[in-house]
Structure formats: C-alpha cells, structure tokens
Amino acid sequence: MHENAPLTAEQFTQHTSRITASVSSVIDGKAEAVRNALVCLLAEGHLLIEDVPGVGKTMLARALAASVDATVRRIQFTPDLLPGDVTGVAVYDPVEREFEFKRGAIFAHIVIADEINRASPKTQSALLEAMEEHQVTVDGDTHLLPDPFLVVATQNPLEMEGTYPLPEAQRDRFMMRISMGYPDAAAETLMLRQRDTANPLSAIAPVADAATVRALISWARRVHVAESLEEYAVALAQATRQDPSLHLGASPRATLQLVRAAKVVAALDGREYVVPDDLADLVIPVFAHRLLAARGVHRAGAQPVEAALRQIVARVPVPFAARV
C-alpha cells in the first residue's frame, strides 16, 4: 500500500484479519494470545510472554514476525550475552582512523528476545532506552530504531533455575504480559499431525508490510476516548496504589498504555470509540506484571496480584455516561 494512503475502517479490518489468520494458522486454540500480540504491535507497546517451556511462546513471536514483511531479529538471551551484543558497539576503523558504529540485534522492526530472563540484569537493562524511546545511545551518539518497533520477549517462570528476575523498570516497559497455557486435547492432537513432518512456520507468507502496520497504528490512534473513560482509567491505576494488598501500584506509564491498548481493542472490534469493558478487560494483562504484592499476601493465594486487580475492577465505579 502507499505509504501515506489513509485507511478506511473496512481496510483496517481486512488487514488485521489477515494478520490474525496468518498467526493463528500456527498457534492453535490460542485466539486471545494472538489478539494480544496484535494489540501490542498496533498500540506501539511491547509484549512479554511468560510460561513454562514448550507451550509455544517463541512460536507465537516468530509467527507474528513471519506475518509482517519487515526486518526481524532474534536474540537468544544467555548469561554471557553482553549489552553491546544487543545495542551495538563503536569499532575503530584503522583505515579511516575513526570509530564506526556497528549496529546490534535491536535494530529491527520486530525483535524476538528469547528467554530474556536468562541474561544478566546488566544486559537486560540494555533494552530500557530502546523500548521506551525507540532509540539507542552508544558513546554519546543517538541512533534511531526502525518504525514500527516491537519487542516480543519470552521468559520461563522465575522459580526455575538459571533465570534472573526482571527488574521493575524493565517489566514496566512491557505493555502486556500474557501466558500461553497448555493446549486442549484437540489442539494438541492437531499439532502432532501437522508438525510431524514439517515446520508450520515455513508455510507462512507475509500478509502486511511495515508501511501497512504504520497505517494501522495511525488508524488506531484516532479511536475516541471519552473524558469520563480517561478518568476511569486513572481511577483504576490509582486504586492499585492505594490497595493495602499491593506494595507497588501501577505507574503513569501503565495508565497510558492501558488507554492505548483499549483503543486498539476497540478498533479491532469495529468501533471508533472505547467502551468501559475495553479498559476493564485489559487491566490484568496490562497492570499485573508491574505490581508487587504486599509482604505476606502471597500466603493467601497463588496469584494475589490478579485477585487484587479483579477486586479493584469490581469496586471502581464505571462512569455513568460511559454506560449509555
């Protein structure tokens, strides 16, 4: 499509449906995970996929990357990975007698950060500037990253050996954290039949390019958010900061990303305006990974943060005007 050609509502639906269908052809029975990945892409956020090994975390990231005709780089995070491997380094050229910047793996439209919690905190922190400002600064020089720019990171549960917990600042850079979960029996049986002799990723052809994704992002930005719903989003975030069962509440960045994600969800549902359910349904995937339970609360249940968020959504009043 033409770089500056505006999209119609019908074209937005057509393009997003193609991307969804392409990714879903590889990821069986995980419609919500596929949708959330697309939401992060179009809301200019980043996605953290956390689950046990072997449930398709990397497959989802690679399927999304294969569906978009854009630059893609995969970084396998390991304990010996260095920050310069991610961002790039300045290398001295003896012929020209000057330093030349060699770009790292972060310079791509879609970056797959595989098993991000297996790298040291120092290497993890190399992503902070890139994920927030879409640029990298090395030796005082700033280098812009491609547009659009999406990091899809995978990690195994923190209690497994050989992992480093992501620091709060790093977790806050991710718009959403999702889990794949185990497939049901039918999906797992289908997987055995389809992947016995072939890799399903090899059958995926790009259904959109970077220019199309930029146009989809621009369309989603124009979705209307009523002032009362902006106040509702702020009230949800403030409630997390005041809840006694939570030690760390949602940041202002979390509030902003909640609204951005809700706008994309509305657009995917064929609406040009956000409704309260768009915000309420996204509270757990957008907020949960940023929050910390108060000391001792973990004894009360396996997922105290999610339980606290459900209670917050239930008690924060929905603006009356937004219900109409």
Secondary structure in CASP SS format (residue, H / E / C, confidence):
PFRMAT SS
TARGET T0000
AUTHOR 0000-0000-0000
METHOD secondary structure of the structure
MODEL  1
M C 1.00
H C 1.00
E C 1.00
N C 1.00
A C 1.00
P C 1.00
L C 1.00
T C 1.00
A H 1.00
E H 1.00
Q H 1.00
F H 1.00
T H 1.00
Q H 1.00
H H 1.00
T H 1.00
S H 1.00
R H 1.00
I H 1.00
T H 1.00
A H 1.00
S H 1.00
V H 1.00
S H 1.00
S C 1.00
V C 1.00
I C 1.00
D C 1.00
G C 1.00
K C 1.00
A H 1.00
E H 1.00
A H 1.00
V H 1.00
R H 1.00
N H 1.00
A H 1.00
L H 1.00
V H 1.00
C H 1.00
L H 1.00
L H 1.00
A C 1.00
E C 1.00
G C 1.00
H C 1.00
L E 1.00
L E 1.00
I E 1.00
E E 1.00
D C 1.00
V C 1.00
P C 1.00
G C 1.00
V C 1.00
G C 1.00
K H 1.00
T H 1.00
M H 1.00
L H 1.00
A H 1.00
R H 1.00
A H 1.00
L H 1.00
A H 1.00
A H 1.00
S H 1.00
V E 1.00
D E 1.00
A C 1.00
T C 1.00
V E 1.00
R E 1.00
R E 1.00
I E 1.00
Q E 1.00
F C 1.00
T C 1.00
P C 1.00
D C 1.00
L C 1.00
L C 1.00
P H 1.00
G H 1.00
D H 1.00
V H 1.00
T H 1.00
G E 1.00
V E 1.00
A E 1.00
V E 1.00
Y E 1.00
D E 1.00
P C 1.00
V C 1.00
E C 1.00
R C 1.00
E E 1.00
F E 1.00
E E 1.00
F E 1.00
K E 1.00
R E 1.00
G C 1.00
A C 1.00
I C 1.00
F C 1.00
A C 1.00
H C 1.00
I E 1.00
V E 1.00
I E 1.00
A E 1.00
D E 1.00
E C 1.00
I H 1.00
N H 1.00
R H 1.00
A C 1.00
S C 1.00
P H 1.00
K H 1.00
T H 1.00
Q H 1.00
S H 1.00
A H 1.00
L H 1.00
L H 1.00
E H 1.00
A H 1.00
M H 1.00
E H 1.00
E H 1.00
H C 1.00
Q E 1.00
V E 1.00
T E 1.00
V E 1.00
D C 1.00
G C 1.00
D E 1.00
T E 1.00
H E 1.00
L E 1.00
L C 1.00
P C 1.00
D C 1.00
P C 1.00
F C 1.00
L E 1.00
V E 1.00
V E 1.00
A E 1.00
T E 1.00
Q E 1.00
N C 1.00
P C 1.00
L C 1.00
E C 1.00
M C 1.00
E C 1.00
G C 1.00
T C 1.00
Y C 1.00
P C 1.00
L C 1.00
P C 1.00
E H 1.00
A H 1.00
Q H 1.00
R H 1.00
D C 1.00
R C 1.00
F C 1.00
M C 1.00
M E 1.00
R E 1.00
I E 1.00
S C 1.00
M C 1.00
G C 1.00
Y C 1.00
P C 1.00
D C 1.00
A H 1.00
A H 1.00
A H 1.00
E H 1.00
T H 1.00
L H 1.00
M H 1.00
L H 1.00
R H 1.00
Q H 1.00
R C 1.00
D C 1.00
T C 1.00
A C 1.00
N C 1.00
P H 1.00
L H 1.00
S H 1.00
A H 1.00
I C 1.00
A C 1.00
P C 1.00
V C 1.00
A E 1.00
D E 1.00
A H 1.00
A H 1.00
T H 1.00
V H 1.00
R H 1.00
A H 1.00
L H 1.00
I H 1.00
S H 1.00
W H 1.00
A H 1.00
R H 1.00
R C 1.00
V C 1.00
H E 1.00
V C 1.00
A C 1.00
E H 1.00
S H 1.00
L H 1.00
E H 1.00
E H 1.00
Y H 1.00
A H 1.00
V H 1.00
A H 1.00
L H 1.00
A H 1.00
Q H 1.00
A H 1.00
T H 1.00
R H 1.00
Q H 1.00
D C 1.00
P C 1.00
S C 1.00
L E 1.00
H E 1.00
L E 1.00
G C 1.00
A C 1.00
S C 1.00
P H 1.00
R H 1.00
A H 1.00
T H 1.00
L H 1.00
Q H 1.00
L H 1.00
V H 1.00
R H 1.00
A H 1.00
A H 1.00
K H 1.00
V H 1.00
V H 1.00
A H 1.00
A H 1.00
L H 1.00
D C 1.00
G C 1.00
R C 1.00
E C 1.00
Y E 1.00
V C 1.00
V C 1.00
P H 1.00
D H 1.00
D H 1.00
L H 1.00
A H 1.00
D H 1.00
L H 1.00
V H 1.00
I H 1.00
P H 1.00
V H 1.00
F H 1.00
A H 1.00
H H 1.00
R H 1.00
L C 1.00
L E 1.00
A E 1.00
A C 1.00
R C 1.00
G C 1.00
V H 1.00
H H 1.00
R H 1.00
A H 1.00
G C 1.00
A C 1.00
Q C 1.00
P H 1.00
V H 1.00
E H 1.00
A H 1.00
A H 1.00
L H 1.00
R H 1.00
Q H 1.00
I H 1.00
V H 1.00
A H 1.00
R H 1.00
V C 1.00
P C 1.00
V C 1.00
P C 1.00
F H 1.00
A H 1.00
A H 1.00
R H 1.00
V C 1.00
END
